[in-house]
Amino acid sequence: MQTKTHINLDPAFRWLTLASGLAVLLLVGSILYTLVMGAMPALKHFGFGFLTSQDWDPAFMEFGALSSVYGTLVSTAIGMLIAVPLSLVIALFLVEIAPPAVSRIVGGAIELLAAIPSIIYGMWGLFVFAPFMADYVQPWLASIAPGFALFQGPPMGIGMLSAGIILALMVLPFITSVTRDVFQMVPAVVKESAYGMGSTTWEVTRKVTIPYGIQGVVGACFLGLGRAIGETMAVTFVIGNRHEISASLFAAGNSIASTLANEFTEASDDLYLAALIELGLVLFGVTLVLQWAARWWLRRTARKLGAVR
Amino acid sequence: MDPKSNKFFRTILITLTTLILSSGPALAAATINGAGATFPYPVYAQWAWQYNKETGVKLNYQSIGSGGGIRQIKAKTVDFGASDAPLKAAELDEAGLLQFPMIMGGVVPVVNVPGIEEGALKLSGTTLANIFLGKINTWNDAAIAKENPGLALPETAITVVYRADGSGTTWIFTNYLSKVSPTWKDSIGNAKAVKWPAGVGGKGNEGVAAYVQRIKGSIGYVEYAYALQNKLAYSLLQNQAGNYIAPTSTAFQAAAANADWANAEGFYLVLTDQPGAESWPITGASFILVHKEQANAATAKEILTFFDWCYRNGASTAEKLDYVPMPEAVVSLVEKTWAEEIKSTGKPVWP
């Protein structure tokens, strides 16, 4: 009978993982390179003014990214402001309060929400959600705060607010699933010792579960943020596509991703194309800045909250 | 390797080989590749299917937009390109392309104003331009009331709906507005995407139709087919002859018939604001681009045979889909140009 000789797979393993890691760096580098090369005519033509101008005129070749950047940031902010607290609460419900059967069903439904393609969200937003916003929500908001700058203008149903809410709905499943997994990993013995000392469910949640999982929760939030910032189709359908900054949330706006989705295929002039690619480069930059901010904030809060990690 | 996995791999190998060999005959059938405008895609797709049933020749059309179509035909990655906005003669010569009109359609202003039915509102070109310029803000404005005596116009604010995406429809519409309004021409211009002074943008014809249906007091512009299918209230437009015309197939054909195709260099003719008592002011044709110098005579013949078939047999299909086929006179002109201009190694390909 033959005995198998022991082959040392370690070098191969090391090589494979190193190559994969380098491949990721290579991919990011090549994307950045392509973006910069493609945007070069626009970078040279507009310079820094591109970031400060609201003008988007394809007929006269004047382009500015300000309204797109503003729209991206505001719609993402609205989305995160609604999604994060809601996800936390849903995850806590699933982990702490719900009986196992309910937890399984609701958890399954949340995961199903995550699988729905974004264009379906967009179409649902346009045909179902926008009329609902126009007929009920927006008039109600305008009536409880008349004269409030954020709720001015005719209730069209489409606009920055609707886009933000749809983004919240899209981002919610991601943050909820990860947060729920994080909370489930809190060791039972830690929670039981807290209960044993007479804490209520709320006190255990607040003083034990959340601090234990805070880093994971923040990680989940940044996952959701990444999705929200680049979300294209859902936003394009409901944001109104207007290259203009308005104070009101009821007004139409646009985001970087929606501008690219709308105008890329028909951009036949070189400068127009370069301006669009420069928009993509700006989005790349914004995402990078947000990631660095995320990492910095994580490091600070980890020390402050005394994370158990 | 043990005998079991050996047999498994052998089976897989034999299956794959059989599949590849059996697909051979299918791969041998001729395929024509095209790319371009989204506006004529429904009718091109129908024609392609009918042509395939009759002759077995396949057509592969990618509706990536006029800009994409122009880029692809210049790069010779497709057999023909399709564009809603015609190229000027200089650009055609530079790329060695021949351009000819294939199908026509109309762009129709649609409104959603309580009390105004389809065909009830009359607009002149100047008024339409001023509405889209944001100069006329309410429906009961004096300018609109003057053209519509006896029509009850509410005080509702006007919400303009435009195309958010770059499109041939916008190109045709802004071309018309540039012709009837010098202010529009100087400040906004004629392009596939422009800086709209007011309003909101919908994605695609469907997006504009959806917004107009939802927003009270809105006005937008869509391809004729979308106005019909979504039962939107279209308005009458005043043409160059001074008559208020309804958008119908006859009106589009009148605009094309009165157009001077014979003297249009490279068939560069924009059908907006054409003369004629019955002409619809915002008519547009969609064009096909092919190379004058064809590398493969057989492929070139296939392509031209397909287009000839479409001209001769595609009219009823086009009309069913609410498009307008090219008139006879133009078809003869186009085929004459094919015979004169399209060559392969010095020899004409057509007829």
Interface residues (C-beta under 8 A of the other chain):
Chain A: D55 W56 D57 P58 A59 F60 E62 L126 F127 A130 P131 A134 P154 M156 G157 I158 T236 F237 G240 N241 R242 H243 A252 N254 S258 A261 N262 E263 T265 E266 A267 S268
Chain B: I64 G65 S66 G67 G68 I70 R71 A157 T159 A164 D165 G166 S167 T174 I188 G189 N190 A191 K192 A193 V194 K195 W196 G199 V200 G201 G202 K203 G207 A210 Y211 R214 I215
